[in-house]
Amino acid sequence: MEYPVETFSAAERARLEAHVTNIDRPVFALVNLPETVKGALFARYSRYPGTLRRMFLDEFAASLPEVDAGYDNAEGARAADLYERIFVGYGDDSVAQLGGAHVACEWVSNVLTKVLQRPRLGAYLEQSTRYIAYDAPIEGTARYRYYRDAELGPGYEAAMDEIFGIYSAALPKVQAWAAERYPPAAGASPQAHARAIKAKALDLLRGLLPAASLSHMGIFATGQTYEQLILHLLAHPLPEARHYGRGILDAVQAVMPSFVSRVERPDRGGEWIAYLQRREQSAERWAARLGLDRAAGDDGAGGPSVRLVHHDGDEDLMLCALLFEASATGERTTREALASLDDETRGALLADLMGERANRRHRPGRGLEALRYRFEIVSDYGAFRDLQRHRMLTCQWQALTPDLGAGVPHELDDAGVGDDYRHALEASQNAYERLLDAGHDRRAAMYALCLGYRLRYVLDLNAREAMQLIELRSGREGHPSYRAVAHAMHERIAAVHPSVAAAMTHLDRETEPRLERIVSELRTQAKLDAR
């Protein structure tokens, strides 16, 4: 596979060598930096258009003292022996939770970002298509930012270039339309308004970007999480995934080798990788045998949907769970006490247990985790990308295909680029079908599909996590695609557990067209002006 390689001056290389495990590969770990600096670097990552190394040099290096080039990852004989005995010998995986590393994965496709973010016990920062435009080639090249592999053929690259060309031509037109449609309020900051206008245009056009679009990601995780992530990557059928699995392994070995020492052992990592591959092959074989590998006749372009396919628990169970830690009795006794309450008293009890929530970060206790919901969702891939990032839930997703269709935001027709958007979707689907005809499987073919195409996925979560997700993703600054999913999830919960839905007091129910990012940008500008 191909990826860009940055060039640095001799002075820049010397400055970098003390803080990254390599200078010229797309995966590297951060070393010899305070934890706050590593966190700040990753926090800035999502809105910075360049690479992490370049950002460090441009924005952080001047404020940090210089240290000797290079780093020492020697663990010491005693520590290495301890891990060999306890971690490898006894299989006590908990010791692999005691060390962590910051690893950057750059030039990864949007297909791979979802695989990298799949582990629950990790922290992830990804470049955002809501803040970064993809309208220009990679610096120093004539190439747009998408995944390339000679195996995918010249037709694939021609289609990607066409789609990126449409995106580049549409962006200034949509920005001009948004600026006219949403003029600045009297006295509003021009800078904040300009940033909000750009964000609106990027939001409207992000469905045009293909899944092959390249991003940069920062990961902070424990050794245990990295081990499992690396194993899944090395077992993955996509060459890109296996390439980055090897790169992450190299990066983690450079800073804490004992934590991933089992990966390359044939009787440990080798066996686990083979098991993961057999498991996936079995699922595919049975899906084909049962006729589940083909789209049903009622699929087509039926539009987005949110279905509550299963739920567990009732209000009494939730009340028992909310009272459990303050009680000295078993749940049977608690249920008997609850049965004696009239409706008014039960309402007062629930209100007290939920508490007065001044903001969405004030969450009720773990008693809400006694209730559970399983949602089957069809939405555009862009909305899925944001919802999949929630850690404390089970997310499963099918392959991205053109079978479920794609929508075109009506604002793009108003801006005069709707037909161009449709043409890009058609070019994307044609490229996908050509890849299938050439013998590539669906995973590789999905690189060609625009993020506006829909896929089916499941979110399985408890009521406490549902509250966090719905209140966050319904916020007025959110993308309209995932706001619609959050609203629909709330409606489905209200139909089965009205009290849980009513407790989501920080849900934003407004759906009128608006300049989503203006409030945030005004806050940001006020802080900048106050400096």
ChimeraX attribute file (.defattr): number of C-alpha atoms within 10 A of each C-alpha:
attribute: neighborCount
match mode: 1-to-1
recipient: residues
	/A:1	10
	/A:2	10
	/A:3	16
	/A:4	16
	/A:5	11
	/A:6	14
	/A:7	12
	/A:8	14
	/A:9	8
	/A:10	9
	/A:11	8
	/A:12	14
	/A:13	17
	/A:14	16
	/A:15	19
	/A:16	23
	/A:17	17
	/A:18	20
	/A:19	23
	/A:20	23
	/A:21	23
	/A:22	19
	/A:23	18
	/A:24	14
	/A:25	14
	/A:26	20
	/A:27	28
	/A:28	27
	/A:29	23
	/A:30	24
	/A:31	22
	/A:32	15
	/A:33	15
	/A:34	11
	/A:35	12
	/A:36	8
	/A:37	13
	/A:38	19
	/A:39	16
	/A:40	12
	/A:41	20
	/A:42	24
	/A:43	15
	/A:44	16
	/A:45	22
	/A:46	22
	/A:47	16
	/A:48	18
	/A:49	18
	/A:50	17
	/A:51	19
	/A:52	22
	/A:53	22
	/A:54	18
	/A:55	16
	/A:56	17
	/A:57	14
	/A:58	10
	/A:59	11
	/A:60	13
	/A:61	16
	/A:62	10
	/A:63	7
	/A:64	10
	/A:65	7
	/A:66	13
	/A:67	13
	/A:68	11
	/A:69	14
	/A:70	17
	/A:71	16
	/A:72	10
	/A:73	12
	/A:74	12
	/A:75	13
	/A:76	8
	/A:77	8
	/A:78	9
	/A:79	11
	/A:80	15
	/A:81	14
	/A:82	14
	/A:83	19
	/A:84	17
	/A:85	12
	/A:86	15
	/A:87	20
	/A:88	18
	/A:89	10
	/A:90	10
	/A:91	12
	/A:92	12
	/A:93	14
	/A:94	11
	/A:95	16
	/A:96	20
	/A:97	15
	/A:98	11
	/A:99	12
	/A:100	19
	/A:101	19
	/A:102	22
	/A:103	26
	/A:104	27
	/A:105	24
	/A:106	23
	/A:107	23
	/A:108	24
	/A:109	22
	/A:110	25
	/A:111	24
	/A:112	20
	/A:113	21
	/A:114	15
	/A:115	14
	/A:116	23
	/A:117	22
	/A:118	19
	/A:119	18
	/A:120	14
	/A:121	16
	/A:122	16
	/A:123	16
	/A:124	23
	/A:125	20
	/A:126	22
	/A:127	22
	/A:128	18
	/A:129	20
	/A:130	20
	/A:131	19
	/A:132	17
	/A:133	18
	/A:134	22
	/A:135	17
	/A:136	15
	/A:137	14
	/A:138	14
	/A:139	12
	/A:140	9
	/A:141	9
	/A:142	9
	/A:143	12
	/A:144	19
	/A:145	25
	/A:146	27
	/A:147	24
	/A:148	21
	/A:149	15
	/A:150	10
	/A:151	11
	/A:152	18
	/A:153	13
	/A:154	12
	/A:155	13
	/A:156	24
	/A:157	19
	/A:158	12
	/A:159	20
	/A:160	29
	/A:161	16
	/A:162	16
	/A:163	24
	/A:164	23
	/A:165	16
	/A:166	19
	/A:167	25
	/A:168	17
	/A:169	13
	/A:170	21
	/A:171	20
	/A:172	14
	/A:173	16
	/A:174	25
	/A:175	21
	/A:176	14
	/A:177	18
	/A:178	24
	/A:179	19
	/A:180	11
	/A:181	15
	/A:182	15
	/A:183	13
	/A:184	16
	/A:185	9
	/A:186	6
	/A:187	6
	/A:188	12
	/A:189	16
	/A:190	13
	/A:191	13
	/A:192	20
	/A:193	23
	/A:194	18
	/A:195	18
	/A:196	25
	/A:197	27
	/A:198	23
	/A:199	25
	/A:200	24
	/A:201	27
	/A:202	23
	/A:203	19
	/A:204	22
	/A:205	25
	/A:206	18
	/A:207	27
	/A:208	26
	/A:209	28
	/A:210	28
	/A:211	26
	/A:212	24
	/A:213	24
	/A:214	24
	/A:215	25
	/A:216	25
	/A:217	25
	/A:218	26
	/A:219	20
	/A:220	21
	/A:221	21
	/A:222	20
	/A:223	24
	/A:224	20
	/A:225	19
	/A:226	28
	/A:227	23
	/A:228	16
	/A:229	21
	/A:230	25
	/A:231	23
	/A:232	22
	/A:233	24
	/A:234	25
	/A:235	22
	/A:236	19
	/A:237	15
	/A:238	15
	/A:239	15
	/A:240	21
	/A:241	23
	/A:242	18
	/A:243	15
	/A:244	21
	/A:245	24
	/A:246	15
	/A:247	19
	/A:248	24
	/A:249	23
	/A:250	18
	/A:251	24
	/A:252	26
	/A:253	17
	/A:254	19
	/A:255	21
	/A:256	18
	/A:257	18
	/A:258	20
	/A:259	28
	/A:260	25
	/A:261	18
	/A:262	18
	/A:263	20
	/A:264	13
	/A:265	11
	/A:266	12
	/A:267	10
	/A:268	13
	/A:269	20
	/A:270	16
	/A:271	14
	/A:272	18
	/A:273	21
	/A:274	14
	/A:275	13
	/A:276	16
	/A:277	16
	/A:278	13
	/A:279	12
	/A:280	13
	/A:281	12
	/A:282	12
	/A:283	11
	/A:284	14
	/A:285	14
	/A:286	12
	/A:287	13
	/A:288	12
	/A:289	10
	/A:290	10
	/A:291	11
	/A:292	12
	/A:293	12
	/A:294	10
	/A:295	12
	/A:296	10
	/A:297	6
	/A:298	8
	/A:299	11
	/A:300	12
	/A:301	14
	/A:302	12
	/A:303	14
	/A:304	19
	/A:305	14
	/A:306	21
	/A:307	14
	/A:308	20
	/A:309	13
	/A:310	11
	/A:311	17
	/A:312	12
	/A:313	15
	/A:314	13
	/A:315	17
	/A:316	14
	/A:317	18
	/A:318	20
	/A:319	22
	/A:320	22
	/A:321	21
	/A:322	21
	/A:323	18
	/A:324	16
	/A:325	12
	/A:326	8
	/A:327	12
	/A:328	10
	/A:329	10
	/A:330	10
	/A:331	16
	/A:332	10
	/A:333	12
	/A:334	19
	/A:335	14
	/A:336	10
	/A:337	11
	/A:338	16
	/A:339	11
	/A:340	10
	/A:341	12
	/A:342	9
	/A:343	9
	/A:344	8
	/A:345	12
	/A:346	16
	/A:347	13
	/A:348	11
	/A:349	16
	/A:350	17
	/A:351	13
	/A:352	10
	/A:353	15
	/A:354	20
	/A:355	14
	/A:356	13
	/A:357	14
	/A:358	10
	/A:359	10
	/A:360	14
	/A:361	11
	/A:362	12
	/A:363	19
	/A:364	17
	/A:365	15
	/A:366	17
	/A:367	21
	/A:368	25
	/A:369	18
	/A:370	19
	/A:371	21
	/A:372	19
	/A:373	20
	/A:374	19
	/A:375	20
	/A:376	19
	/A:377	23
	/A:378	22
	/A:379	26
	/A:380	25
	/A:381	25
	/A:382	25
	/A:383	22
	/A:384	23
	/A:385	17
	/A:386	16
	/A:387	18
	/A:388	19
	/A:389	18
	/A:390	17
	/A:391	17
	/A:392	16
	/A:393	18
	/A:394	15
	/A:395	19
	/A:396	13
	/A:397	15
	/A:398	9
	/A:399	14
	/A:400	24
	/A:401	22
	/A:402	23
	/A:403	17
	/A:404	22
	/A:405	20
	/A:406	23
	/A:407	18
	/A:408	18
	/A:409	16
	/A:410	10
	/A:411	17
	/A:412	21
	/A:413	14
	/A:414	13
	/A:415	16
	/A:416	14
	/A:417	20
	/A:418	17
	/A:419	12
	/A:420	18
	/A:421	24
	/A:422	15
	/A:423	16
	/A:424	25
	/A:425	28
	/A:426	17
	/A:427	20
	/A:428	26
	/A:429	23
	/A:430	18
	/A:431	24
	/A:432	25
	/A:433	18
	/A:434	17
	/A:435	23
	/A:436	16
	/A:437	11
	/A:438	12
	/A:439	10
	/A:440	16
	/A:441	13
	/A:442	15
	/A:443	14
	/A:444	20
	/A:445	26
	/A:446	26
	/A:447	28
	/A:448	31
	/A:449	30
	/A:450	32
	/A:451	28
	/A:452	27
	/A:453	27
	/A:454	29
	/A:455	25
	/A:456	21
	/A:457	21
	/A:458	21
	/A:459	20
	/A:460	21
	/A:461	21
	/A:462	22
	/A:463	21
	/A:464	21
	/A:465	20
	/A:466	27
	/A:467	25
	/A:468	19
	/A:469	19
	/A:470	24
	/A:471	23
	/A:472	19
	/A:473	24
	/A:474	25
	/A:475	19
	/A:476	21
	/A:477	18
	/A:478	17
	/A:479	21
	/A:480	22
	/A:481	22
	/A:482	22
	/A:483	24
	/A:484	20
	/A:485	23
	/A:486	25
	/A:487	20
	/A:488	18
	/A:489	21
	/A:490	23
	/A:491	16
	/A:492	18
	/A:493	20
	/A:494	14
	/A:495	11
	/A:496	16
	/A:497	18
	/A:498	14
	/A:499	15
	/A:500	22
	/A:501	21
	/A:502	13
	/A:503	18
	/A:504	20
	/A:505	15
	/A:506	19
	/A:507	23
	/A:508	18
	/A:509	15
	/A:510	12
	/A:511	12
	/A:512	7
	/A:513	9
	/A:514	15
	/A:515	20
	/A:516	19
	/A:517	21
	/A:518	23
	/A:519	15
	/A:520	15
	/A:521	20
	/A:522	19
	/A:523	12
	/A:524	13
	/A:525	17
	/A:526	13
	/A:527	10
	/A:528	9
	/A:529	9
	/A:530	6
	/A:531	5
